[in-house]
Amino acid sequence: MEPVRNPYAPGAGQRPPELAGRDREIDAFEIVLERVSRGRPERSLVLTGLRGVGKTVLLNAFRSEAIGRMWGTGKIEARPDVFLRRPLAAALHMAVRELAPQHRAPDRIDDFLGTLKAFALRGDADGGGGGGARQRGTGGTSARLRDRWQPGIDVPARSGRADSGDIEIDLVELLTDAATLAVDVGTGIAVFIDEMQDLGAGDASALCAACHELSQTGAPLIVVGAGLPHLPALLSASKSYSERLFRYQRIDRLDRIAADQALVAPALREGVEYEPKALDALYECSGGYPYFVQSYGKATWDHAPRSPVTAMDVRVAAPEAEAELAVGFFGSRYERATPAEREYMRIMAQLAAASPGGAKGVKGAEGGEAPEAAEHAEASEEAASADVDAPVVTADIARALGRKPASLSPARDALIKKGLIYSGERGTVAFTVPHFGRFLRSQDH
């Protein structure tokens, strides 16, 4: 079929043509916005899940909902080498600029911007919660550039508020003042933080403290974060009350109905239909992971000669989709690992496949004769569920490699920092990327 009309859109954070299976989360967020606007107490929100399940897309959808209600919004992406202070200042600057046209007292806006500028410029003498990169020297060109950095706020810095240098004290004061502006105009402020697991320990602790203070006063400012599955554990380690501070929502792959909707609805708008067996095969390939749904859908569209799309079209297109994923989605991550780290992950993949509930090497769309439509749909969903890499015990990895567990800690910690694996429970690790174990096992053949 004509590639120009291809409706599918695999991409990092790119909204799919049909945002299927996320109505419950969007409806819940709309309730949060309405409750906060009415002065009702409400917790901030954290989305967790593997890569490729659509956390960033959902975060952007939430932001659109907030903008539609005239809230001030700002968004940042946390990075492991950057303190929170400056990116957060930029996000709040954007949020306040959205509120400014509604505010009747420009002087109050300028006063807050002066405080915001002081907050952005004030680094911590200890290096924690400062402005720029976490790992940096104390002199030379980088220090001179850092000293000349300006936050782009066209008012003088205002001393005496949110500029103590202690990120926890400063953040509480800053967000409290920002929320006051939202009260003035009868709306709220939402700060969106993607890759939240990459916040430093000090920044995470300060953010929890600020959210705690805001929740106690009922201030109309919420934080909406998104991160990998171990994010709740990281936040809990920073503040013991964080499990009560945020509403956690686990974002998982799509069920069969939602995955079909993500494929069928955009195609129907282009006058194209799918045979039921083609949808069975696509779900078995994608496992319901939104990024994979888009990838296999795009490749299948390009290869299918006409409507309706058949299971044979999926079989022909699947190798191209898999080759593209192997280079862009899996390979780019694999290349970031050192040889020792790759060996660690290779053993992880083997053990995950062998463990109960792990991947079983399920046959893909090319396997055998299809049963009746309803039975085949159920079978494809079960096959997709089986092709999931289970968490692996770190002691088993050490045993398989003939090493002491302590000697593998550097490789494990490096892989966690690179976002390739995570530790959901003490003594276990799992891949952050769906089907990554299957990719690694394919490299062994």
C-alpha positions as CSV (number, residue, x, y, z in Angstrom):
1,M,0.0,0.0,0.0
2,E,1.0,3.6,-0.4
3,P,3.8,4.4,2.1
4,V,2.8,8.1,2.1
5,R,-0.5,7.2,3.6
6,N,1.0,4.9,6.3
7,P,-0.6,6.1,9.5
8,Y,1.7,4.4,12.0
9,A,4.3,6.4,14.0
10,P,7.0,4.5,15.9
11,G,9.1,7.1,17.7
12,A,10.4,8.1,21.1
13,G,7.6,9.9,22.8
14,Q,5.7,10.4,19.6
15,R,1.9,10.2,20.0
16,P,0.4,7.4,18.0
17,P,-2.4,8.1,15.7
18,E,-4.8,6.3,18.1
19,L,-4.0,6.5,21.8
20,A,-5.7,3.3,22.6
21,G,-6.0,1.6,26.0
22,R,-5.1,4.7,28.1
23,D,-8.6,6.2,28.7
24,R,-8.6,5.1,32.4
25,E,-5.3,7.0,33.1
26,I,-6.4,10.1,31.3
27,D,-9.8,10.2,33.0
28,A,-8.1,9.8,36.4
29,F,-5.8,12.7,35.6
30,E,-8.7,14.9,34.6
31,I,-10.3,14.2,38.0
32,V,-7.0,15.2,39.7
33,L,-7.0,18.5,37.8
34,E,-10.6,19.2,38.7
35,R,-10.1,18.4,42.4
36,V,-7.0,20.5,42.7
37,S,-8.8,23.4,40.9
38,R,-11.5,23.2,43.5
39,G,-9.1,23.2,46.4
40,R,-9.5,19.5,47.2
41,P,-6.5,17.6,48.5
42,E,-4.8,15.5,45.9
43,R,-1.5,13.7,45.6
44,S,1.1,14.2,42.8
45,L,1.3,11.4,40.3
46,V,4.1,9.0,39.1
47,L,3.9,6.8,36.1
48,T,6.1,3.7,36.0
49,G,6.8,1.1,33.4
50,L,9.3,-0.4,31.0
51,R,10.6,1.5,28.0
52,G,8.3,1.5,25.0
53,V,5.0,1.3,26.9
54,G,4.1,4.9,26.2
55,K,4.9,6.8,29.5
56,T,6.2,9.9,27.7
57,V,3.2,9.9,25.3
58,L,0.9,9.7,28.3
59,L,2.9,12.4,30.1
60,N,2.4,14.7,27.1
61,A,-1.3,13.8,26.9
62,F,-1.6,14.8,30.6
63,R,0.1,18.1,29.9
64,S,-2.3,18.8,27.0
65,E,-5.2,18.2,29.4
66,A,-3.7,20.7,31.9
67,I,-3.1,23.3,29.2
68,G,-6.7,22.9,28.0
69,R,-7.9,23.8,31.5
70,M,-5.7,27.0,31.5
71,W,-3.1,25.6,33.9
72,G,0.5,26.7,33.8
73,T,2.7,23.8,32.8
74,G,6.4,23.0,32.3
75,K,8.2,19.8,31.5
76,I,11.8,18.6,32.0
77,E,13.7,15.4,31.3
78,A,15.9,14.4,34.2
79,R,19.4,13.5,33.4
80,P,21.9,11.5,35.6
81,D,24.6,14.2,35.1
82,V,22.6,17.3,35.7
83,F,21.2,18.8,38.9
84,L,17.5,19.7,39.1
85,R,17.8,23.3,39.9
86,R,18.3,24.9,36.5
87,P,16.0,22.6,34.4
88,L,13.2,23.0,37.0
89,A,13.7,26.8,36.9
90,A,13.2,26.7,33.1
91,A,10.0,24.6,33.5
92,L,8.5,26.9,36.1
93,H,9.4,29.9,34.0
94,M,7.4,28.4,31.2
95,A,4.5,27.6,33.5
96,V,4.3,31.2,34.9
97,R,4.5,32.7,31.4
98,E,1.4,30.7,30.6
99,L,-0.4,32.1,33.7
100,A,0.8,35.7,33.3
101,P,-1.8,36.8,30.8
102,Q,-4.5,35.8,33.3
103,H,-3.0,37.6,36.2
104,R,-4.1,41.1,37.1
105,A,-1.0,42.1,39.0
106,P,2.1,42.1,36.8
107,D,4.2,43.1,39.8
108,R,3.5,39.9,41.5
109,I,4.6,38.0,38.4
110,D,7.8,40.0,38.3
111,D,8.4,39.4,42.0
112,F,8.2,35.6,41.5
113,L,10.4,35.7,38.4
114,G,13.0,37.5,40.5
115,T,12.8,34.8,43.1
116,L,13.0,32.1,40.3
117,K,16.1,33.8,38.9
118,A,17.8,33.8,42.3
119,F,16.9,30.1,42.7
120,A,18.3,29.2,39.3
121,L,21.6,31.1,39.9
122,R,22.1,29.8,43.4
123,G,24.3,26.7,43.5
124,D,24.9,24.7,46.7
125,A,28.3,25.2,48.1
126,D,28.5,21.5,48.7
127,G,27.8,20.7,45.1
128,G,24.4,19.2,45.9
129,G,21.4,20.7,44.2
130,G,23.6,23.2,42.3
131,G,23.0,24.4,38.9
132,G,24.9,22.5,36.3
133,A,26.4,19.1,35.8
134,R,26.9,16.8,38.8
135,Q,30.4,15.7,37.7
136,R,32.5,18.8,37.1
137,G,35.8,20.4,37.9
138,T,36.2,23.5,40.1
139,G,38.1,25.7,37.6
140,G,39.0,26.2,34.0
141,T,36.8,26.9,31.0
142,S,33.8,24.9,32.3
143,A,33.7,26.9,35.5
144,R,33.9,30.2,33.7
145,L,31.1,29.2,31.4
146,R,29.1,28.1,34.4
147,D,29.6,31.5,36.1
148,R,28.4,33.3,33.0
149,W,25.2,31.2,32.7
150,Q,22.0,33.2,32.9
151,P,18.5,31.7,33.1
152,G,16.9,34.0,30.5
153,I,14.6,35.8,33.0
154,D,14.4,39.5,32.2
155,V,14.1,40.8,35.7
156,P,16.7,41.3,38.5
157,A,17.3,38.4,40.9
158,R,15.5,38.9,44.2
159,S,17.4,37.8,47.3
160,G,16.0,36.4,50.5
161,R,13.7,33.7,49.1
162,A,14.5,30.3,47.6
163,D,18.2,31.2,47.4
164,S,19.7,29.6,50.5
165,G,21.7,27.1,48.6
166,D,20.0,24.2,50.3
167,I,17.9,22.6,47.5
168,E,15.3,21.3,49.9
169,I,14.6,24.6,51.6
170,D,14.8,26.5,48.3
171,L,12.4,24.1,46.5
172,V,9.8,24.2,49.2
173,E,9.8,28.0,49.1
174,L,9.9,28.3,45.3
175,L,7.0,25.9,44.7
176,T,4.9,27.5,47.4
177,D,5.4,30.9,45.8
178,A,4.5,29.5,42.4
179,A,1.4,27.9,43.7
180,T,0.3,31.3,45.1
181,L,0.3,32.7,41.6
182,A,-1.9,29.9,40.5
183,V,-4.3,30.6,43.4
184,D,-4.5,34.2,42.2
185,V,-5.8,33.2,38.8
186,G,-8.0,30.3,40.0
187,T,-6.1,27.5,38.2
188,G,-3.0,25.4,39.0
189,I,0.5,24.5,38.0
190,A,1.7,21.1,36.8
191,V,5.4,20.2,36.5
192,F,6.1,17.2,34.4
193,I,9.3,15.2,34.9
194,D,10.3,12.5,32.5
195,E,13.0,9.9,33.2
196,M,12.4,10.7,36.9
197,Q,14.6,7.8,38.0
198,D,17.6,9.8,36.9
199,L,17.2,12.4,39.6
200,G,20.0,12.6,42.0
201,A,19.3,11.4,45.6
202,G,19.4,15.0,46.9
203,D,17.1,16.3,44.3
204,A,14.7,13.4,44.7
205,S,14.6,14.0,48.5
206,A,14.0,17.8,48.0
207,L,11.2,17.2,45.5
208,C,9.5,14.8,47.9
209,A,9.8,17.3,50.7
210,A,8.3,20.1,48.5
211,C,5.4,17.9,47.4
212,H,4.8,16.9,51.0
213,E,4.6,20.6,52.0
214,L,2.3,21.4,49.1
215,S,0.0,18.6,49.9
216,Q,-0.4,19.7,53.5
217,T,-1.4,23.2,52.5
218,G,-3.6,22.2,49.6
219,A,-1.6,24.3,47.2
220,P,-2.6,24.0,43.6
221,L,0.7,22.7,42.3
222,I,1.3,19.0,41.3
223,V,4.3,17.1,40.1
224,V,3.7,14.4,37.5
225,G,6.6,12.1,37.0
226,A,7.4,9.2,34.7
227,G,10.2,6.6,35.1
228,L,11.3,3.0,35.1
229,P,9.8,0.4,37.3
230,H,12.2,0.9,40.2
231,L,11.3,4.6,40.6
232,P,9.0,4.0,43.6
233,A,11.9,2.3,45.4
234,L,14.2,5.2,44.7
235,L,11.7,7.8,45.9
236,S,11.1,5.7,49.0
237,A,14.8,5.6,49.7
238,S,15.0,9.4,49.6
239,K,11.9,9.9,51.8
240,S,10.2,7.2,53.7
241,Y,6.8,8.8,53.3
242,S,7.0,8.9,49.5
243,E,4.8,5.9,49.1
244,R,1.9,7.9,50.6
245,L,3.0,11.1,48.8
246,F,2.4,10.1,45.2
247,R,-0.3,8.1,43.4
248,Y,1.6,5.5,41.5
249,Q,0.3,4.2,38.2
250,R,1.9,1.2,36.5
251,I,1.8,1.6,32.7
252,D,1.9,-1.8,31.0
253,R,1.6,-3.1,27.5
254,L,-1.8,-3.0,25.8
255,D,-4.3,-5.8,26.1
256,R,-5.5,-7.5,22.9
257,I,-8.5,-5.2,22.4
258,A,-6.5,-2.0,22.8
259,A,-3.7,-3.2,20.6
260,D,-6.2,-4.1,17.9
261,Q,-7.7,-0.7,18.2
262,A,-4.3,1.0,17.9
263,L,-3.9,-0.7,14.5
264,V,-7.5,-0.9,13.2
265,A,-8.7,2.7,13.9
266,P,-6.0,4.5,12.0
267,A,-6.2,2.1,9.1
268,L,-10.0,2.5,8.8
269,R,-9.5,6.2,8.5
270,E,-7.4,5.4,5.4
271,G,-10.0,2.9,4.1
272,V,-7.9,-0.2,5.0
273,E,-9.0,-3.2,7.0
274,Y,-7.3,-6.2,8.7
275,E,-8.2,-9.8,8.6
276,P,-8.6,-11.3,12.1
277,K,-5.6,-13.6,11.6
278,A,-3.4,-10.7,10.7
279,L,-4.3,-9.0,14.0
280,D,-3.5,-12.3,15.8
281,A,-0.1,-12.4,14.2
282,L,0.6,-8.7,14.9
283,Y,-0.2,-9.1,18.6
284,E,2.0,-12.2,18.8
285,C,4.8,-10.2,17.3
286,S,4.4,-7.0,19.3
287,G,3.4,-8.5,22.6
288,G,1.1,-5.5,23.0
289,Y,3.9,-3.1,23.7
290,P,2.9,0.2,22.1
291,Y,6.2,1.0,20.4
292,F,6.3,-2.5,18.9
293,V,2.6,-2.2,17.8
294,Q,3.6,0.9,15.8
295,S,6.7,-0.6,14.4
296,Y,5.1,-3.8,13.2
297,G,2.1,-2.0,12.0
298,K,4.2,0.4,9.9
299,A,6.3,-2.4,8.3
300,T,3.1,-4.4,7.6
301,W,1.4,-1.5,5.9
302,D,4.4,-0.8,3.7
303,H,4.6,-4.5,2.6
304,A,0.9,-5.2,2.2
305,P,-0.2,-4.9,-1.5
306,R,-3.9,-4.2,-0.8
307,S,-6.7,-4.2,1.8
308,P,-7.5,-6.3,3.7
309,V,-4.2,-6.9,5.4
310,T,-3.5,-10.7,5.8
311,A,-1.4,-12.9,8.1
312,M,0.9,-13.5,5.1
313,D,1.5,-9.8,4.9
314,V,2.6,-9.8,8.5
315,R,4.9,-12.7,8.0
316,V,6.6,-11.0,5.1
317,A,6.9,-7.7,6.9
318,A,8.0,-9.0,10.3
319,P,11.7,-9.5,9.5
320,E,12.0,-5.9,8.3
321,A,10.4,-4.6,11.5
322,E,12.7,-6.8,13.6
323,A,15.8,-5.7,11.7
324,E,14.9,-2.0,12.3
325,L,14.2,-2.7,16.0
326,A,17.5,-4.6,16.2
327,V,19.4,-1.5,15.1
328,G,17.5,1.4,16.5
329,F,15.7,0.1,19.6
330,F,17.8,-2.8,20.8
331,G,21.2,-2.3,19.1
332,S,21.7,1.3,20.1
333,R,21.3,0.3,23.8
334,Y,23.5,-2.8,23.5
335,E,26.3,-0.7,22.0
336,R,26.4,1.5,25.1
337,A,27.5,-1.5,27.2
338,T,31.1,-2.6,27.7
339,P,32.1,-6.2,26.9
340,A,31.8,-7.2,30.6
341,E,28.3,-5.6,30.8
342,R,27.2,-7.4,27.6
343,E,28.3,-10.7,29.1
344,Y,26.3,-9.9,32.2
345,M,23.2,-9.2,30.1
346,R,23.7,-12.2,27.9
347,I,23.6,-14.5,31.0
348,M,20.6,-12.6,32.3
349,A,18.8,-13.3,29.0
350,Q,19.6,-17.0,29.2
351,L,18.5,-17.3,32.8
352,A,15.3,-15.3,32.2
353,A,14.3,-17.6,29.4
354,A,14.8,-20.7,31.6
355,S,13.0,-19.4,34.6
356,P,9.4,-20.2,35.4
357,G,7.1,-17.6,33.8
358,G,9.9,-16.3,31.6
359,A,10.2,-16.3,27.9
360,K,9.8,-19.7,26.3
361,G,11.0,-19.1,22.8
362,V,7.4,-18.9,21.6
363,K,6.9,-19.4,17.9
364,G,6.0,-16.2,16.1
365,A,3.5,-15.4,13.4
366,E,5.0,-18.0,11.1
367,G,4.0,-21.0,13.2
368,G,1.6,-23.7,12.0
369,E,-2.0,-23.8,11.0
370,A,-4.4,-21.2,12.6
371,P,-7.3,-22.5,14.7
372,E,-10.7,-20.7,14.8
373,A,-10.5,-16.9,15.1
374,A,-11.5,-16.7,18.8
375,E,-9.3,-19.5,19.9
376,H,-6.4,-18.1,17.8
377,A,-6.8,-14.7,19.3
378,E,-6.6,-16.2,22.8
379,A,-3.6,-18.3,21.8
380,S,-1.8,-15.2,20.4
381,E,-2.4,-13.3,23.6
382,E,-1.1,-16.2,25.7
383,A,2.0,-16.5,23.4
384,A,2.7,-12.8,23.8
385,S,2.4,-13.0,27.6
386,A,4.8,-16.0,27.6
387,D,7.5,-14.0,25.7
388,V,8.3,-11.9,28.8
389,D,11.7,-12.0,30.4
390,A,11.3,-12.7,34.1
391,P,13.5,-11.0,36.8
392,V,16.8,-12.9,37.4
393,V,18.4,-13.5,40.8
394,T,21.8,-11.8,40.8
395,A,23.4,-14.8,42.7
396,D,22.4,-17.0,39.8
397,I,24.1,-14.7,37.3
398,A,27.3,-14.9,39.4
399,R,27.0,-18.7,39.6
400,A,26.6,-18.9,35.8
401,L,29.6,-16.8,35.2
402,G,31.7,-18.6,37.8
403,R,32.2,-15.3,39.7
404,K,31.6,-14.0,43.2
405,P,28.5,-11.7,43.4
406,A,30.5,-8.8,44.7
407,S,32.9,-8.9,41.8
408,L,29.9,-8.3,39.4
409,S,28.6,-5.3,41.3
410,P,30.4,-2.7,39.1
411,A,28.9,-4.2,35.9
412,R,25.4,-4.4,37.5
413,D,25.6,-0.8,38.8
414,A,26.8,0.5,35.5
415,L,24.0,-1.2,33.6
416,I,21.4,0.3,36.1
417,K,22.9,3.8,35.6
418,K,22.8,3.3,31.8
419,G,19.1,2.5,32.1
420,L,19.5,-1.0,30.6
421,I,18.4,-3.0,33.7
422,Y,16.7,-2.3,37.0
423,S,16.4,-3.9,40.3
424,G,12.7,-4.1,41.3
425,E,13.4,-6.3,44.4
426,R,16.6,-6.8,46.4
427,G,18.8,-9.4,44.8
428,T,17.1,-9.5,41.4
429,V,17.5,-7.6,38.1
430,A,15.4,-7.3,35.0
431,F,15.7,-5.6,31.6
432,T,14.1,-2.1,31.2
433,V,13.4,-2.8,27.6
434,P,10.7,-5.3,26.6
435,H,11.9,-8.2,24.4
436,F,15.6,-7.3,25.1
437,G,16.3,-10.8,26.3
438,R,14.9,-12.2,23.1
439,F,17.1,-9.9,21.1
440,L,20.2,-10.9,23.1
441,R,19.4,-14.6,22.7
442,S,19.1,-14.1,19.0
443,Q,22.6,-12.7,18.9
444,D,23.9,-16.0,20.3
445,H,22.8,-17.9,17.2
